[in-house]
Structures are given as structure tokens and as C-alpha cells.
Amino acid sequence: MAIEIEEPTLFENILQYGLFAAAIFQIICIMAAIFIPKSESEQDNEEELKQPSNAATSSQTSRLKTKKEKKKNR
């Protein structure tokens, strides 16, 4: 009374190895995103985003002043 295990079909073999290859590819992509250093242009863009421009800071401070003045007038 032994259980017979059928051999996988061609489609099942292709599916198994395809999924295995896709998993390895995803791991490689994740590792590359973590460990490959950024290019100089990307680093420059990040620095520009971190440093707000003078126009943006002045408009933000003026908005805060008007909000404070409105609260005082209540």
C-alpha cells in the first residue's frame, strides 16, 4: 500500500523553475536597491530638496505671522 507520486509534467517543471528564477531576481533587485550607492545627480537633488529656498521660507513665516495675528484678534 505505497502511495504513488506522479512525476511532474513539463508545465509544472517550467512553472517551478520560473518561480524560483523570479524569486532570485527579486532578491537581487532588493539587494541592489539597498547597497548600490546613489549617483552624484541624485545626491545633489536630495540636497536641494533639504535646503528650502528663501522665497519658500519667507512665505511660510508670513503665513505663520498672519495666523498668530488672527488668533490675537479673537
Distance bins in CASP14 RR format, pairs under 12 A and 6 or more apart:
PFRMAT RR
TARGET T0000
AUTHOR 0000-0000-0000
RMODE 2
METHOD distances of the structure
MODEL  1
6 12 0 0 0 0 1 0 0 0 0 0 0
7 13 0 0 0 0 1 0 0 0 0 0 0
8 14 0 0 0 0 1 0 0 0 0 0 0
8 15 0 0 0 0 1 0 0 0 0 0 0
8 16 1 0 0 1 0 0 0 0 0 0 0
8 17 0 0 0 0 0 1 0 0 0 0 0
9 15 0 0 0 0 1 0 0 0 0 0 0
9 16 0 0 0 0 0 1 0 0 0 0 0
10 16 0 0 0 0 0 1 0 0 0 0 0
10 17 0 0 0 0 0 1 0 0 0 0 0
11 17 0 0 0 0 0 1 0 0 0 0 0
11 18 0 0 0 0 0 1 0 0 0 0 0
12 18 0 0 0 0 0 1 0 0 0 0 0
12 19 0 0 0 0 0 1 0 0 0 0 0
13 19 0 0 0 0 0 1 0 0 0 0 0
13 20 0 0 0 0 0 1 0 0 0 0 0
14 20 0 0 0 0 0 1 0 0 0 0 0
14 21 0 0 0 0 0 1 0 0 0 0 0
15 21 0 0 0 0 0 1 0 0 0 0 0
15 22 0 0 0 0 0 1 0 0 0 0 0
16 22 0 0 0 0 0 1 0 0 0 0 0
16 23 0 0 0 0 0 1 0 0 0 0 0
17 23 0 0 0 0 0 1 0 0 0 0 0
17 24 0 0 0 0 0 1 0 0 0 0 0
18 24 0 0 0 0 1 0 0 0 0 0 0
18 25 0 0 0 0 1 0 0 0 0 0 0
18 26 0 0 0 0 0 1 0 0 0 0 0
19 25 0 0 0 0 0 1 0 0 0 0 0
19 26 0 0 0 0 0 1 0 0 0 0 0
20 26 0 0 0 0 0 1 0 0 0 0 0
20 27 0 0 0 0 0 1 0 0 0 0 0
21 27 0 0 0 0 0 1 0 0 0 0 0
21 28 0 0 0 0 0 1 0 0 0 0 0
22 28 0 0 0 0 0 1 0 0 0 0 0
22 29 0 0 0 0 0 1 0 0 0 0 0
23 29 0 0 0 0 0 1 0 0 0 0 0
23 30 0 0 0 0 0 1 0 0 0 0 0
24 30 0 0 0 0 0 1 0 0 0 0 0
24 31 0 0 0 0 0 1 0 0 0 0 0
25 31 0 0 0 0 0 1 0 0 0 0 0
25 32 0 0 0 0 0 1 0 0 0 0 0
26 32 0 0 0 0 0 1 0 0 0 0 0
26 33 0 0 0 0 0 1 0 0 0 0 0
27 33 0 0 0 0 0 1 0 0 0 0 0
27 34 0 0 0 0 0 1 0 0 0 0 0
28 34 0 0 0 0 0 1 0 0 0 0 0
28 35 0 0 0 0 0 1 0 0 0 0 0
28 36 0 0 0 0 0 1 0 0 0 0 0
29 35 0 0 0 0 0 1 0 0 0 0 0
29 36 0 0 0 0 0 1 0 0 0 0 0
30 36 0 0 0 0 0 1 0 0 0 0 0
36 42 0 0 0 0 0 1 0 0 0 0 0
37 43 0 0 0 0 1 0 0 0 0 0 0
38 44 0 0 0 0 1 0 0 0 0 0 0
38 45 0 0 0 0 1 0 0 0 0 0 0
38 46 1 0 0 1 0 0 0 0 0 0 0
38 47 0 0 0 0 0 1 0 0 0 0 0
39 45 0 0 0 0 1 0 0 0 0 0 0
39 46 0 0 0 0 0 1 0 0 0 0 0
40 46 0 0 0 0 0 1 0 0 0 0 0
40 47 0 0 0 0 0 1 0 0 0 0 0
41 47 0 0 0 0 0 1 0 0 0 0 0
41 48 0 0 0 0 0 1 0 0 0 0 0
42 48 0 0 0 0 0 1 0 0 0 0 0
42 49 0 0 0 0 0 1 0 0 0 0 0
43 49 0 0 0 0 0 1 0 0 0 0 0
43 50 0 0 0 0 0 1 0 0 0 0 0
44 50 0 0 0 0 0 1 0 0 0 0 0
44 51 0 0 0 0 0 1 0 0 0 0 0
45 51 0 0 0 0 0 1 0 0 0 0 0
48 56 0 0 0 0 0 1 0 0 0 0 0
49 56 0 0 0 0 0 1 0 0 0 0 0
51 57 0 0 0 0 1 0 0 0 0 0 0
52 58 0 0 0 0 1 0 0 0 0 0 0
52 59 0 0 0 0 0 1 0 0 0 0 0
52 60 0 0 0 0 1 0 0 0 0 0 0
52 61 0 0 0 0 0 1 0 0 0 0 0
53 59 0 0 0 0 1 0 0 0 0 0 0
53 60 0 0 0 0 0 1 0 0 0 0 0
54 60 0 0 0 0 0 1 0 0 0 0 0
54 61 0 0 0 0 0 1 0 0 0 0 0
55 61 0 0 0 0 0 1 0 0 0 0 0
55 62 0 0 0 0 0 1 0 0 0 0 0
56 62 0 0 0 0 0 1 0 0 0 0 0
56 63 0 0 0 0 0 1 0 0 0 0 0
57 63 0 0 0 0 0 1 0 0 0 0 0
57 64 0 0 0 0 0 1 0 0 0 0 0
58 64 0 0 0 0 0 1 0 0 0 0 0
58 65 0 0 0 0 0 1 0 0 0 0 0
59 65 0 0 0 0 0 1 0 0 0 0 0
59 66 0 0 0 0 0 1 0 0 0 0 0
60 66 0 0 0 0 0 1 0 0 0 0 0
60 67 0 0 0 0 0 1 0 0 0 0 0
61 67 0 0 0 0 0 1 0 0 0 0 0
61 68 0 0 0 0 0 1 0 0 0 0 0
62 68 0 0 0 0 0 1 0 0 0 0 0
62 69 0 0 0 0 0 1 0 0 0 0 0
63 69 0 0 0 0 0 1 0 0 0 0 0
63 70 0 0 0 0 0 1 0 0 0 0 0
64 70 0 0 0 0 0 1 0 0 0 0 0
64 71 0 0 0 0 0 1 0 0 0 0 0
65 71 0 0 0 0 0 1 0 0 0 0 0
65 72 0 0 0 0 0 1 0 0 0 0 0
66 72 0 0 0 0 0 1 0 0 0 0 0
66 73 0 0 0 0 0 1 0 0 0 0 0
67 73 0 0 0 0 0 1 0 0 0 0 0
67 74 0 0 0 0 0 1 0 0 0 0 0
68 74 0 0 0 0 0 1 0 0 0 0 0
END
